[in-house]
Amino acid sequence: MRRASSVLILLILLVSLFLLSVLSNVLTGYPESARLPETEKERTGRETEKEPSVLLFKVSPATPQLYWRVWSADYYTGRNWLRTTDEKVLEELPQIQDTNATRVFTVEINSSQREIFLPLASANSTSANISLEQTENLEFFTDTIGNVYKVIEHGEAAEEPLVYEVSWRDTEVDDRFISLNNIPEEIIDKYLQLPNIPLEIRKLARDLEDSSYSVLDQILADVQFLRINFVYDDQRSKYLYERITQGSDISSYIEKRRGVCIDAATALAIILRIQRIPARISIGYKPKGMEDGKLLYYTTGAHSVTEAYLPPYGWIQFDATPPLEENPLVKVSPFKKESSPGSKLFYQFAITNRRNLTDNFKIFVDSKQKWNIEAAPEKLRVKPIQTVDALLEVTIPDDAKFGEKDVVTVTVASLKSPQVAFSILVITQVENVLHTSTTTTLRNTDEVATRGDTF
């Protein structure tokens, strides 16, 4: 009994970290995992014997902001991504001047290359500032449109790692203030560009559009579609660094519904552009281990996400990378509902066990607004390739204001293997909507109904 309690406590801690990572990265994950690497093989970053792993940089202190971007691309050929934005030389290296920074990170780059792209926690240059010591050997370049920062080292290559600081200011995105009107022409020209896109992809983007959605709702709906209806190709990920640099064929990805992060980032960026939302991809890294309180970033941790331009907040990252096939599949429809203050809303979930063995799952919920959220049943026993239903109850406070919104993260995690988990979002918005009853509760509804359909 004591051992079972300890396992449950560990699971709760792991999923809590997982939820924090999901929220802080705005769905940034690759693929979903509730833990950091622990074994020596994982700690050194090795994924396969065929793909060499090279330590690129370290970040301290450790933080849920796990993805660090290095490079961005604006022009899509239909197969490859190119960066066509311009760089300019800065006479003086920047220094941290953000007195409102909520976090300051130290980055150590282990590279013998003379040309180094600097990792950043954010695309938005108003949120991240770099502080480098001025030396005669370093020449600093910046791309203010692509938000790319580069250092060229002249003379003999330094043996010591390049160390700099990045300040980070947490930004709370409120979609009531987002407006796509009056976007600068240079942003429109670069980030709405489209090659010859097949009609079926344009139709998919239009079918995903909902006139009742805000801009942020629409992006989250697109992300959720790509995460739920696609599968992460674990075989292709064995050479992930090469796959990312080689680009992505969006037509093949949409047809096969299987791929890696660069495919998902490309699909989301193109769908957003068709929907007239400026978007691009960025390339960076996720950590492959931790040592002495520092996150370790290797070539085998290469990752790609989508960035959308959302004034007045600038570039915001979204990750549509699908889960591993062994992870449970969770679906909800619709993912957004509206109701009045003091009412209750119910969402019905379909949870599919895609593994070839019976598994026990636990449902975790997290409310951004900290409203009263309950799930029933909290624990599920699901047979192989079987789907069961669960309910989520959202109670809107009596004093909630019209237009107020709550984003709820629902995570379904295996009790046997906590890293086998999948998260989706539901959105509740407060509006003057008539509702029939507030007396129904989870306690007087059927807890779960096993259905005969399979994945």
VOPAGU-2260 file (C-alpha; in pm, 1 decimal, decimal comma):
REM VOPAGU-2260
SITE   aa  ch    i         X         Y         Z
SITE  MET   A    0       0,0       0,0       0,0
SITE  ARG   A    1     280,5     238,4      91,4
SITE  ARG   A    2     458,8     160,7    -235,2
SITE  ALA   A    3     139,9     223,1    -434,9
SITE  SER   A    4      94,7     559,4    -261,2
SITE  SER   A    5     453,8     655,5    -337,6
SITE  VAL   A    6     406,4     567,1    -705,9
SITE  LEU   A    7      89,9     779,6    -722,8
SITE  ILE   A    8     265,0    1076,3    -557,7
SITE  LEU   A    9     552,0    1044,9    -806,5
SITE  LEU   A   10     304,2    1030,8   -1093,6
SITE  ILE   A   11     130,3    1347,2    -971,0
SITE  LEU   A   12     464,3    1530,9    -943,9
SITE  LEU   A   13     570,9    1421,0   -1290,8
SITE  VAL   A   14     242,1    1519,3   -1452,3
SITE  SER   A   15     245,2    1852,2   -1265,3
SITE  LEU   A   16     582,9    1927,4   -1425,2
SITE  PHE   A   17     441,8    1809,7   -1757,1
SITE  LEU   A   18     138,7    2043,0   -1727,6
SITE  LEU   A   19     361,5    2337,2   -1633,9
SITE  SER   A   20     575,7    2268,7   -1939,0
SITE  VAL   A   21     270,5    2249,7   -2167,0
SITE  LEU   A   22     123,8    2576,1   -2039,2
SITE  SER   A   23     447,5    2774,7   -2030,7
SITE  ASN   A   24     534,6    2672,1   -2384,7
SITE  VAL   A   25     184,5    2721,3   -2527,9
SITE  LEU   A   26     157,8    2358,4   -2635,8
SITE  THR   A   27     527,8    2319,5   -2697,9
SITE  GLY   A   28     624,5    1953,0   -2656,9
SITE  TYR   A   29     836,0    1696,4   -2843,2
SITE  PRO   A   30     699,0    1439,6   -2824,9
SITE  GLU   A   31     507,2    1444,4   -2496,8
SITE  SER   A   32     694,6    1312,4   -2195,8
SITE  ALA   A   33     648,3    1371,7   -1826,7
SITE  ARG   A   34    1011,7    1330,5   -1730,6
SITE  LEU   A   35    1365,6    1437,2   -1811,2
SITE  PRO   A   36    1617,9    1174,3   -1922,2
SITE  GLU   A   37    1761,7     972,8   -1636,8
SITE  THR   A   38    1972,4     692,3   -1783,8
SITE  GLU   A   39    2332,5     740,5   -1893,9
SITE  LYS   A   40    2230,7     673,8   -2255,3
SITE  GLU   A   41    1967,6     948,0   -2238,5
SITE  ARG   A   42    2181,6    1184,9   -2032,2
SITE  THR   A   43    2450,9    1186,6   -2301,0
SITE  GLY   A   44    2188,7    1258,4   -2562,7
SITE  ARG   A   45    2243,2     944,5   -2771,7
SITE  GLU   A   46    1931,0     824,5   -2951,2
SITE  THR   A   47    2085,4     577,7   -3194,4
SITE  GLU   A   48    2427,9     440,7   -3264,9
SITE  LYS   A   49    2401,5     567,0   -3623,8
SITE  GLU   A   50    2329,8     927,8   -3534,9
SITE  PRO   A   51    2618,9    1091,9   -3346,4
SITE  SER   A   52    2523,2    1316,5   -3057,6
SITE  VAL   A   53    2711,5    1642,4   -3000,8
SITE  LEU   A   54    2662,2    1865,9   -2698,3
SITE  LEU   A   55    2576,2    2214,0   -2830,6
SITE  PHE   A   56    2490,8    2427,9   -2529,3
SITE  LYS   A   57    2382,1    2434,0   -2165,5
SITE  VAL   A   58    2116,0    2648,2   -1999,1
SITE  SER   A   59    2083,8    2732,9   -1630,9
SITE  PRO   A   60    1884,0    2740,9   -1420,6
SITE  ALA   A   61    1661,3    2452,6   -1532,2
SITE  THR   A   62    1317,4    2579,8   -1634,2
SITE  PRO   A   63     990,2    2457,9   -1790,4
SITE  GLN   A   64    1077,1    2684,1   -2086,0
SITE  LEU   A   65    1248,8    2384,3   -2244,3
SITE  TYR   A   66    1255,0    2471,4   -2614,6
SITE  TRP   A   67    1525,3    2715,5   -2720,7
SITE  ARG   A   68    1507,6    2849,1   -3075,8
SITE  VAL   A   69    1816,6    2914,1   -3288,8
SITE  TRP   A   70    1692,0    2995,6   -3636,4
SITE  SER   A   71    1374,8    3088,8   -3824,3
SITE  ALA   A   72    1259,2    3057,9   -4184,1
SITE  ASP   A   73    1003,9    3259,6   -4379,5
SITE  TYR   A   74    1001,4    3129,6   -4739,7
SITE  TYR   A   75     850,8    2788,1   -4817,6
SITE  THR   A   76     920,1    2633,3   -5157,9
SITE  GLY   A   77     674,1    2347,1   -5116,2
SITE  ARG   A   78     951,8    2126,3   -4985,3
SITE  ASN   A   79    1218,7    2336,3   -4814,0
SITE  TRP   A   80    1225,5    2640,2   -4585,6
SITE  LEU   A   81    1457,9    2936,1   -4650,7
SITE  ARG   A   82    1546,3    3246,2   -4451,8
SITE  THR   A   83    1530,6    3547,3   -4680,5
SITE  THR   A   84    1537,7    3817,9   -4413,9
SITE  ASP   A   85    1848,1    4036,4   -4383,7
SITE  GLU   A   86    2115,2    4055,7   -4115,5
SITE  LYS   A   87    2292,3    4367,0   -4001,0
SITE  VAL   A   88    2604,6    4419,3   -3794,3
SITE  LEU   A   89    2574,9    4575,4   -3449,7
SITE  GLU   A   90    2868,4    4794,3   -3351,4
SITE  GLU   A   91    2812,6    4724,4   -2981,7
SITE  LEU   A   92    2701,0    4400,4   -2825,9
SITE  PRO   A   93    2365,7    4429,1   -2646,7
SITE  GLN   A   94    2338,4    4437,6   -2270,1
SITE  ILE   A   95    2045,2    4340,8   -2050,7
SITE  GLN   A   96    1833,3    4647,4   -1985,6
SITE  ASP   A   97    1500,0    4485,5   -1903,2
SITE  THR   A   98    1429,9    4576,6   -1540,9
SITE  ASN   A   99    1097,3    4389,0   -1558,5
SITE  ALA   A  100    1257,2    4056,0   -1649,5
SITE  THR   A  101    1104,0    3766,3   -1459,8
SITE  ARG   A  102    1387,3    3525,1   -1536,3
SITE  VAL   A  103    1752,0    3552,0   -1637,8
SITE  PHE   A  104    1921,5    3250,6   -1796,7
SITE  THR   A  105    2288,8    3176,6   -1853,2
SITE  VAL   A  106    2374,2    3001,5   -2179,7
SITE  GLU   A  107    2705,5    2823,0   -2241,7
SITE  ILE   A  108    2774,7    2733,2   -2605,0
SITE  ASN   A  109    3018,3    2448,4   -2663,8
SITE  SER   A  110    3117,6    2502,8   -3024,7
SITE  SER   A  111    3438,8    2531,8   -3220,8
SITE  GLN   A  112    3249,4    2690,1   -3511,9
SITE  ARG   A  113    3338,4    3048,4   -3599,2
SITE  GLU   A  114    2977,1    3128,2   -3695,6
SITE  ILE   A  115    2736,2    3065,3   -3409,0
SITE  PHE   A  116    2361,5    3123,1   -3398,1
SITE  LEU   A  117    2259,2    3215,2   -3044,6
SITE  PRO   A  118    1978,8    3012,3   -2880,1
SITE  LEU   A  119    1692,8    3216,9   -2732,5
SITE  ALA   A  120    1398,3    3117,0   -2517,5
SITE  SER   A  121    1161,4    3336,3   -2720,6
SITE  ALA   A  122    1121,8    3467,7   -3072,4
SITE  ASN   A  123    1003,1    3804,5   -2953,3
SITE  SER   A  124    1298,0    4039,8   -2912,3
SITE  THR   A  125    1094,2    4257,6   -2676,6
SITE  SER   A  126    1072,4    3963,2   -2437,3
SITE  ALA   A  127    1429,0    3837,8   -2459,1
SITE  ASN   A  128    1747,1    4042,4   -2437,8
SITE  ILE   A  129    2102,5    3921,7   -2478,7
SITE  SER   A  130    2397,7    4027,9   -2268,2
SITE  LEU   A  131    2745,0    3950,1   -2407,8
SITE  GLU   A  132    3083,7    4067,8   -2290,1
SITE  GLN   A  133    3249,0    4295,7   -2544,8
SITE  THR   A  134    3559,3    4140,4   -2699,2
SITE  GLU   A  135    3762,8    4229,9   -3006,4
SITE  ASN   A  136    3723,8    3883,5   -3158,0
SITE  LEU   A  137    3343,5    3882,4   -3169,8
SITE  GLU   A  138    3124,3    4036,4   -3439,1
SITE  PHE   A  139    2752,3    4044,2   -3360,8
SITE  PHE   A  140    2475,6    4020,2   -3624,4
SITE  THR   A  141    2102,4    4055,1   -3579,8
SITE  ASP   A  142    1802,5    3988,0   -3803,3
SITE  THR   A  143    1528,4    4206,6   -3656,7
SITE  ILE   A  144    1253,7    4060,4   -3877,3
SITE  GLY   A  145    1344,3    3693,4   -3838,9
SITE  ASN   A  146    1455,7    3744,6   -3477,2
SITE  VAL   A  147    1780,7    3559,3   -3539,6
SITE  TYR   A  148    2103,4    3646,9   -3358,3
SITE  LYS   A  149    2449,5    3541,8   -3473,3
SITE  VAL   A  150    2807,2    3579,7   -3358,3
SITE  ILE   A  151    3114,7    3543,7   -3580,3
SITE  GLU   A  152    3443,5    3480,6   -3404,3
SITE  HIS   A  153    3757,0    3615,7   -3572,8
SITE  GLY   A  154    4112,0    3503,3   -3513,1
SITE  GLU   A  155    4193,0    3183,2   -3325,3
SITE  ALA   A  156    3895,3    2985,2   -3203,4
SITE  ALA   A  157    3846,9    3018,3   -2830,3
SITE  GLU   A  158    3881,6    2704,0   -2621,1
SITE  GLU   A  159    3641,9    2829,6   -2355,4
SITE  PRO   A  160    3265,0    2813,1   -2415,7
SITE  LEU   A  161    3085,6    3126,6   -2528,3
SITE  VAL   A  162    2877,0    3244,1   -2230,9
SITE  TYR   A  163    2595,5    3498,9   -2238,8
SITE  GLU   A  164    2280,0    3586,8   -2049,6
SITE  VAL   A  165    1921,1    3608,0   -2169,9
SITE  SER   A  166    1650,1    3794,6   -1982,7
SITE  TRP   A  167    1296,3    3665,9   -2010,8
SITE  ARG   A  168     974,3    3847,5   -1935,3
SITE  ASP   A  169     663,7    3630,0   -1901,6
SITE  THR   A  170     387,2    3754,8   -2129,9
SITE  GLU   A  171      22,1    3683,5   -2061,9
SITE  VAL   A  172    -150,0    3666,3   -2400,9
SITE  ASP   A  173    -504,9    3804,2   -2388,1
SITE  ASP   A  174    -674,1    3736,4   -2720,4
SITE  ARG   A  175    -920,2    4021,3   -2666,1
SITE  PHE   A  176    -632,4    4257,7   -2752,8
SITE  ILE   A  177    -504,6    4065,8   -3056,2
SITE  SER   A  178    -571,5    4242,3   -3386,5
SITE  LEU   A  179    -449,5    4142,7   -3731,7
SITE  ASN   A  180    -533,2    4485,6   -3871,5
SITE  ASN   A  181    -252,3    4723,8   -3967,6
SITE  ILE   A  182      18,2    4457,2   -3976,3
SITE  PRO   A  183     343,3    4596,0   -4125,2
SITE  GLU   A  184     385,6    4526,2   -4497,0
SITE  GLU   A  185     721,0    4354,9   -4442,3
SITE  ILE   A  186     548,5    4101,4   -4215,7
SITE  ILE   A  187     264,9    4040,9   -4464,7
SITE  ASP   A  188     505,5    4002,7   -4758,0
SITE  LYS   A  189     729,2    3754,5   -4578,6
SITE  TYR   A  190     491,7    3553,7   -4364,4
SITE  LEU   A  191     180,5    3508,3   -4579,4
SITE  GLN   A  192     382,8    3376,5   -4875,8
SITE  LEU   A  193     253,6    3048,7   -5020,9
SITE  PRO   A  194     383,9    2821,9   -5298,3
SITE  ASN   A  195     150,7    2621,0   -5522,1
SITE  ILE   A  196     -55,7    2450,1   -5248,7
SITE  PRO   A  197    -282,5    2154,8   -5341,8
SITE  LEU   A  198    -655,8    2226,7   -5327,4
SITE  GLU   A  199    -716,6    1959,9   -5060,0
SITE  ILE   A  200    -482,5    2140,1   -4818,6
SITE  ARG   A  201    -652,6    2473,6   -4884,0
SITE  LYS   A  202    -990,4    2305,0   -4826,2
SITE  LEU   A  203    -864,9    2156,1   -4497,5
SITE  ALA   A  204    -754,8    2499,9   -4376,0
SITE  ARG   A  205   -1092,4    2650,2   -4468,9
SITE  ASP   A  206   -1282,4    2363,6   -4306,1
SITE  LEU   A  207   -1094,1    2425,9   -3981,0
SITE  GLU   A  208   -1196,5    2792,1   -3976,1
SITE  ASP   A  209   -1476,6    2893,3   -3739,4
SITE  SER   A  210   -1614,6    3247,0   -3750,3
SITE  SER   A  211   -1699,3    3229,3   -3378,4
SITE  TYR   A  212   -1333,4    3179,3   -3284,4
SITE  SER   A  213   -1095,5    3453,2   -3184,4
SITE  VAL   A  214    -754,9    3452,0   -3355,5
SITE  LEU   A  215    -600,1    3261,9   -3064,2
SITE  ASP   A  216    -891,1    3016,0   -3050,6
SITE  GLN   A  217    -846,2    2945,9   -3421,6
SITE  ILE   A  218    -475,6    2873,8   -3382,3
SITE  LEU   A  219    -538,0    2642,7   -3085,8
SITE  ALA   A  220    -810,0    2461,8   -3282,9
SITE  ASP   A  221    -566,5    2409,9   -3572,4
SITE  VAL   A  222    -299,1    2284,7   -3332,2
SITE  GLN   A  223    -540,3    2045,7   -3166,6
SITE  PHE   A  224    -652,7    1902,6   -3502,9
SITE  LEU   A  225    -294,0    1833,4   -3608,1
SITE  ARG   A  226    -203,4    1676,1   -3275,0
SITE  ILE   A  227    -509,2    1452,2   -3251,2
SITE  ASN   A  228    -531,4    1329,0   -3609,6
SITE  PHE   A  229    -163,1    1264,2   -3678,4
SITE  VAL   A  230     100,1    1027,0   -3538,2
SITE  TYR   A  231     466,2    1086,8   -3455,4
SITE  ASP   A  232     688,4     875,1   -3682,0
SITE  ASP   A  233     941,7     726,2   -3443,9
SITE  GLN   A  234    1138,3     564,7   -3727,8
SITE  ARG   A  235    1200,0     894,7   -3904,1
SITE  SER   A  236    1305,0    1055,5   -3574,6
SITE  LYS   A  237    1621,2     842,8   -3566,6
SITE  TYR   A  238    1779,4    1096,8   -3800,0
SITE  LEU   A  239    1585,2    1395,2   -3675,0
SITE  TYR   A  240    1859,2    1655,4   -3717,0
SITE  GLU   A  241    1895,7    1561,7   -4084,8
SITE  ARG   A  242    1517,2    1549,1   -4134,5
SITE  ILE   A  243    1474,0    1900,9   -4001,0
SITE  THR   A  244    1747,3    2048,4   -4220,7
SITE  GLN   A  245    1607,8    1865,3   -4526,0
SITE  GLY   A  246    1266,6    2030,6   -4497,3
SITE  SER   A  247     914,5    1890,1   -4521,0
SITE  ASP   A  248     670,0    1783,4   -4789,5
SITE  ILE   A  249     334,3    1908,2   -4659,0
SITE  SER   A  250     132,0    1711,3   -4914,6
SITE  SER   A  251     288,0    1382,2   -4806,1
SITE  TYR   A  252     236,6    1464,9   -4437,7
SITE  ILE   A  253    -131,3    1553,7   -4480,1
SITE  GLU   A  254    -190,8    1239,2   -4686,7
SITE  LYS   A  255      -5,8     990,2   -4463,6
SITE  ARG   A  256     -97,7    1156,0   -4130,7
SITE  ARG   A  257     244,8    1058,4   -3996,8
SITE  GLY   A  258     567,7    1252,2   -3954,9
SITE  VAL   A  259     801,1    1441,5   -3722,6
SITE  CYS   A  260     816,9    1791,3   -3576,6
SITE  ILE   A  261     928,3    1970,2   -3894,6
SITE  ASP   A  262     628,1    1824,2   -4078,3
SITE  ALA   A  263     385,1    1939,9   -3807,4
SITE  ALA   A  264     544,0    2286,0   -3788,8
SITE  THR   A  265     520,7    2319,9   -4167,1
SITE  ALA   A  266     158,3    2204,0   -4179,8
SITE  LEU   A  267      51,5    2447,9   -3906,9
SITE  ALA   A  268     240,5    2739,5   -4065,1
SITE  ILE   A  269      82,6    2678,5   -4407,5
SITE  ILE   A  270    -267,8    2632,8   -4262,5
SITE  LEU   A  271    -231,0    2959,6   -4069,8
SITE  ARG   A  272    -108,8    3142,9   -4379,7
SITE  ILE   A  273    -410,3    3018,8   -4576,9
SITE  GLN   A  274    -623,9    3154,5   -4290,8
SITE  ARG   A  275    -440,5    3491,9   -4329,3
SITE  ILE   A  276    -251,7    3462,0   -4000,3
SITE  PRO   A  277     122,1    3543,8   -4046,3
SITE  ALA   A  278     332,6    3242,2   -3953,3
SITE  ARG   A  279     679,6    3092,6   -3987,6
SITE  ILE   A  280     876,6    2800,8   -3852,1
SITE  SER   A  281    1164,4    2810,7   -3608,0
SITE  ILE   A  282    1432,3    2552,0   -3549,4
SITE  GLY   A  283    1592,6    2490,2   -3214,3
SITE  TYR   A  284    1646,5    2224,9   -2952,3
SITE  LYS   A  285    1481,3    2046,5   -2662,6
SITE  PRO   A  286    1696,7    1921,9   -2371,7
SITE  LYS   A  287    1820,2    1563,8   -2366,5
SITE  GLY   A  288    1936,4    1561,0   -2005,5
SITE  MET   A  289    2040,7    1760,2   -1700,8
SITE  GLU   A  290    2371,1    1789,0   -1514,4
SITE  ASP   A  291    2461,1    2005,6   -1213,7
SITE  GLY   A  292    2134,7    2198,6   -1245,6
SITE  LYS   A  293    2197,2    2277,4   -1613,7
SITE  LEU   A  294    1983,2    2155,8   -1904,4
SITE  LEU   A  295    2191,2    1986,8   -2176,1
SITE  TYR   A  296    2109,1    2043,5   -2542,6
SITE  TYR   A  297    2242,7    1800,7   -2805,3
SITE  THR   A  298    2212,9    1772,6   -3182,2
SITE  THR   A  299    1978,6    1476,7   -3123,8
SITE  GLY   A  300    1737,1    1714,3   -2949,2
SITE  ALA   A  301    1670,3    1913,2   -3266,5
SITE  HIS   A  302    1312,0    2038,3   -3281,6
SITE  SER   A  303    1091,0    2267,3   -3487,1
SITE  VAL   A  304     780,0    2465,7   -3393,1
SITE  THR   A  305     551,6    2723,5   -3554,5
SITE  GLU   A  306     548,4    3091,8   -3464,4
SITE  ALA   A  307     245,0    3312,0   -3530,2
SITE  TYR   A  308     253,7    3691,0   -3541,2
SITE  LEU   A  309      -5,3    3819,9   -3293,0
SITE  PRO   A  310       5,3    4197,0   -3237,0
SITE  PRO   A  311      60,1    4353,2   -2987,3
SITE  TYR   A  312     247,8    4051,5   -2845,2
SITE  GLY   A  313     470,5    3978,4   -3142,8
SITE  TRP   A  314     573,0    3623,3   -3229,1
SITE  ILE   A  315     417,3    3344,8   -3018,1
SITE  GLN   A  316     524,0    2980,4   -3039,8
SITE  PHE   A  317     284,9    2689,5   -3101,3
SITE  ASP   A  318     373,7    2321,9   -3128,7
SITE  ALA   A  319     155,2    2087,1   -3334,3
SITE  THR   A  320     389,7    1787,2   -3300,1
SITE  PRO   A  321     170,4    1476,3   -3265,2
SITE  PRO   A  322     220,8    1220,4   -2987,3
SITE  LEU   A  323     394,1     886,7   -3012,4
SITE  GLU   A  324     165,3     607,9   -3129,0
SITE  GLU   A  325     189,9     435,4   -2790,2
SITE  ASN   A  326      39,5     737,7   -2613,9
SITE  PRO   A  327    -334,3     740,5   -2543,2
SITE  LEU   A  328    -547,4     933,1   -2790,6
SITE  VAL   A  329    -784,7    1188,5   -2638,3
SITE  LYS   A  330   -1056,6    1362,7   -2841,0
SITE  VAL   A  331   -1319,1    1622,6   -2750,0
SITE  SER   A  332   -1576,5    1799,1   -2967,5
SITE  PRO   A  333   -1637,7    2086,7   -2961,3
SITE  PHE   A  334   -1328,4    2210,4   -2784,5
SITE  LYS   A  335   -1485,5    2548,3   -2705,9
SITE  LYS   A  336   -1816,3    2626,6   -2533,3
SITE  GLU   A  337   -1985,8    2939,4   -2402,6
SITE  SER   A  338   -2210,8    2986,3   -2102,0
SITE  SER   A  339   -2325,5    3239,6   -1842,2
SITE  PRO   A  340   -2180,1    3320,4   -1500,3
SITE  GLY   A  341   -2283,2    3068,8   -1234,0
SITE  SER   A  342   -2355,1    2787,7   -1482,1
SITE  LYS   A  343   -2196,7    2446,6   -1537,8
SITE  LEU   A  344   -2060,2    2309,7   -1862,6
SITE  PHE   A  345   -1985,4    1948,0   -1954,9
SITE  TYR   A  346   -1732,8    1819,0   -2206,3
SITE  GLN   A  347   -1735,7    1453,9   -2313,8
SITE  PHE   A  348   -1399,7    1293,9   -2392,6
SITE  ALA   A  349   -1316,2     984,0   -2591,0
SITE  ILE   A  350   -1000,1     816,2   -2461,7
SITE  THR   A  351    -843,2     541,9   -2673,6
SITE  ASN   A  352    -577,7     301,8   -2547,0
SITE  ARG   A  353    -358,5     252,8   -2855,1
SITE  ARG   A  354    -125,8       2,3   -2686,0
SITE  ASN   A  355    -156,1    -376,0   -2719,1
SITE  LEU   A  356    -204,5    -424,6   -2346,3
SITE  THR   A  357    -464,4    -324,3   -2090,0
SITE  ASP   A  358    -362,9      -5,7   -1912,0
SITE  ASN   A  359    -480,0     204,8   -1619,1
SITE  PHE   A  360    -498,7     579,1   -1680,4
SITE  LYS   A  361    -545,8     880,7   -1455,4
SITE  ILE   A  362    -699,4    1209,8   -1569,4
SITE  PHE   A  363    -535,6    1534,5   -1455,8
SITE  VAL   A  364    -696,6    1874,1   -1512,9
SITE  ASP   A  365    -551,3    2222,2   -1477,3
SITE  SER   A  366    -750,2    2546,9   -1503,2
SITE  LYS   A  367    -566,1    2861,2   -1610,4
SITE  GLN   A  368    -824,2    3073,7   -1426,5
SITE  LYS   A  369    -827,7    2829,1   -1132,9
SITE  TRP   A  370   -1201,1    2772,0   -1173,9
SITE  ASN   A  371   -1364,7    2463,7   -1024,7
SITE  ILE   A  372   -1290,5    2177,4   -1266,2
SITE  GLU   A  373   -1368,5    1809,3   -1210,5
SITE  ALA   A  374   -1325,1    1496,5   -1420,4
SITE  ALA   A  375   -1512,1    1168,7   -1382,2
SITE  PRO   A  376   -1399,5     906,9   -1354,8
SITE  GLU   A  377   -1051,9    1017,3   -1244,1
SITE  LYS   A  378    -910,8     671,1   -1313,0
SITE  LEU   A  379    -981,9     446,7   -1609,8
SITE  ARG   A  380    -897,4      87,6   -1695,5
SITE  VAL   A  381    -896,3      50,8   -2071,7
SITE  LYS   A  382    -842,5    -265,6   -2274,1
SITE  PRO   A  383    -613,2    -271,7   -2580,4
SITE  ILE   A  384    -735,0     -68,7   -2880,1
SITE  GLN   A  385   -1053,2      23,8   -2694,7
SITE  THR   A  386   -1223,5     360,3   -2647,4
SITE  VAL   A  387   -1398,3     479,1   -2331,6
SITE  ASP   A  388   -1576,4     803,3   -2246,3
SITE  ALA   A  389   -1516,5    1043,1   -1958,1
SITE  LEU   A  390   -1675,2    1373,2   -1854,4
SITE  LEU   A  391   -1528,2    1708,9   -1758,3
SITE  GLU   A  392   -1735,7    1951,1   -1551,4
SITE  VAL   A  393   -1652,5    2323,7   -1556,8
SITE  THR   A  394   -1823,8    2553,2   -1305,3
SITE  ILE   A  395   -1823,0    2917,9   -1409,4
SITE  PRO   A  396   -1801,1    3149,4   -1105,6
SITE  ASP   A  397   -2095,5    3375,2   -1030,0
SITE  ASP   A  398   -1871,8    3681,5   -1048,4
SITE  ALA   A  399   -1711,4    3590,0   -1383,8
SITE  LYS   A  400   -1715,5    3876,5   -1634,1
SITE  PHE   A  401   -1849,4    3855,7   -1988,4
SITE  GLY   A  402   -1570,8    3780,4   -2232,2
SITE  GLU   A  403   -1360,3    3612,7   -1963,1
SITE  LYS   A  404   -1208,0    3286,5   -2078,2
SITE  ASP   A  405   -1059,8    2978,2   -1916,6
SITE  VAL   A  406    -821,6    2741,6   -2093,5
SITE  VAL   A  407    -826,4    2397,8   -1931,1
SITE  THR   A  408    -550,2    2143,7   -1991,3
SITE  VAL   A  409    -662,9    1781,4   -1967,7
SITE  THR   A  410    -386,9    1520,8   -1941,4
SITE  VAL   A  411    -442,9    1146,2   -1954,2
SITE  ALA   A  412    -141,0     956,5   -1816,5
SITE  SER   A  413     -66,4     588,6   -1776,0
SITE  LEU   A  414     -32,1     473,2   -1414,3
SITE  LYS   A  415     217,9     208,6   -1529,0
SITE  SER   A  416     432,9     439,4   -1742,5
SITE  PRO   A  417     395,1     811,4   -1653,6
SITE  GLN   A  418     578,8     915,8   -1970,9
SITE  VAL   A  419     291,3     765,2   -2172,5
SITE  ALA   A  420      64,1    1069,9   -2163,4
SITE  PHE   A  421    -131,3    1302,8   -2388,5
SITE  SER   A  422    -278,0    1649,5   -2328,7
SITE  ILE   A  423    -550,7    1845,6   -2503,8
SITE  LEU   A  424    -716,6    2181,0   -2437,8
SITE  VAL   A  425   -1075,4    2288,4   -2387,5
SITE  ILE   A  426   -1187,8    2650,8   -2380,5
SITE  THR   A  427   -1475,9    2797,6   -2181,6
SITE  GLN   A  428   -1585,2    3154,9   -2247,0
SITE  VAL   A  429   -1827,7    3358,5   -2038,6
SITE  GLU   A  430   -2108,7    3508,8   -2242,6
SITE  ASN   A  431   -2476,0    3595,0   -2192,7
SITE  VAL   A  432   -2597,3    3251,5   -2299,9
SITE  LEU   A  433   -2915,4    3085,3   -2178,7
SITE  HIS   A  434   -2852,9    2751,2   -2009,3
SITE  THR   A  435   -3112,9    2493,5   -1914,0
SITE  SER   A  436   -2987,7    2366,0   -1579,7
SITE  THR   A  437   -2715,3    2401,6   -1321,2
SITE  THR   A  438   -2831,3    2110,2   -1103,8
SITE  THR   A  439   -2667,4    1832,9   -1306,4
SITE  THR   A  440   -2337,9    1715,5   -1156,8
SITE  LEU   A  441   -2084,9    1446,0   -1230,2
SITE  ARG   A  442   -2224,6    1250,2    -940,2
SITE  ASN   A  443   -2560,3    1190,4   -1107,3
SITE  THR   A  444   -2438,2    1112,7   -1456,0
SITE  ASP   A  445   -2306,1     783,2   -1592,3
SITE  GLU   A  446   -1936,8     773,6   -1505,6
SITE  VAL   A  447   -1808,6     601,1   -1815,5
SITE  ALA   A  448   -1946,1     424,3   -2120,1
SITE  THR   A  449   -1730,3     176,0   -2307,6
SITE  ARG   A  450   -1790,8     192,7   -2679,6
SITE  GLY   A  451   -1725,2     -60,8   -2947,7
SITE  ASP   A  452   -1537,2     165,7   -3183,8
SITE  THR   A  453   -1162,6     126,3   -3225,4
SITE  PHE   A  454    -876,7     349,2   -3334,2
